Amino acid sequence: MVIGVEAIHAYVGRAVVGVREMFADRDLSMARFDNLMMDQKSVCLPCEDPVSNAVNAAAPLLAGLDAQQRDAIELLVVGTESGLDFGKPISTYIHHQLGLSSRCRSFEVKHACYGGTAALQTAVGILSASGVPTARALVIATDAPATDAHGTYWEPSEGTGAVAMLVGPEPRVLALDPGASGFHTYEVMDTARPAVDAEVVDSDLSLLAYLQCLDASFAAYCDRVAGADLRTTFDYLVFHTPFAGMVKGAHRNLARKRAGMSAAEVDDDFQTRVADSLRYARRVGNLFSAALYLALCSVLDHGRFDRSRRLGLFSYGSGCASEFFSGVVPADSVVSTGFSARPGIAAALDERRELTVSEYDRLTAVGGARGFGTRDAVFDPGEYGPVYGSHFEGRGLLVLDRIRDFHREYRWT
């Protein structure tokens, strides 16, 4: 039985700020702006957190299911590096707000940006071993940026949002190739979040670790999958995307080393097999544990699927862990059970409220109280009324309402 992704959807936030404008306001070097290959970043508002992001990503998928199909979801796995408690997983809040059956496993996994893949592969393993052909899993990768990045070069790349995937034995979106994975891991301090208001980033070390892991995990994939070849095996390549420029450089290194491509061949290959996966990331920013899966959404929406296409996917998480794996997108990948595989991501990007940098600074300052360890807080929409009124009120979205004695309370707009 082949397990894979039956449906997928991304929540990309409701507000956005321009990256070029942020560079100018922060007096950052424009020489580094071009290397980012980013245009915009989604903004996490005070009433949003990893729980609301996750629920707003998953709700459109569940809306198309009948009661029997919803009850078939026996597993909820949430990958995040933005956890809200040392013990209580955010999956408990998400399970409740989505109204899933109580006959359901629920837990949270963490390994920086690899968390989404850890969640997906865990779900695939549990379903494969369950012996229950009707069982399904809901896998969600969700994150929000830390609060101390102001004025740094990584601030413009940090987005917010989530990607939700319905996983099961009818993979109409992506059928994972069984056993086709290569891994590479070792300890490195390239990025970390040692406290709610602290983020450690060694950009150069992180880039080197990413490049090493891509090459080593691909080599491990080739050792496991007979005849695998970078030039011919994959119709599209989909990489973890901290920012699009990093993916372009990583692809260039891999193509030269593992396929012996010339500079012209590398450029052509990038445009043919990689560029479509970066369109959403250029407008959203780094979604951390969900970044690879936003890239997957992007290639699904912009690539050609007149026939079945094999994807090579690379997942990386700081600290570090990595995996190169593959799967097949069926021809004309459209869910035939009455709901769209990827409802409205492009439209949601266009609909976001554009913020000035000064508005962004004010809103993110207010939002600092929503993080890990907050005991009591009330999130009054009056503090960001114009954005809330136009892009949340009456939209049927989940928002964080208050924190009372550490317990988070949410409401639907």
Order of alpha helices (4+ residues) and beta strands (2+ residues): beta-beta-alpha-alpha-beta-alpha-alpha-beta-alpha-beta-alpha-beta-beta-beta-beta-beta-alpha-beta-alpha-alpha-alpha-alpha-beta-beta-alpha-beta-alpha-beta-alpha-beta-beta
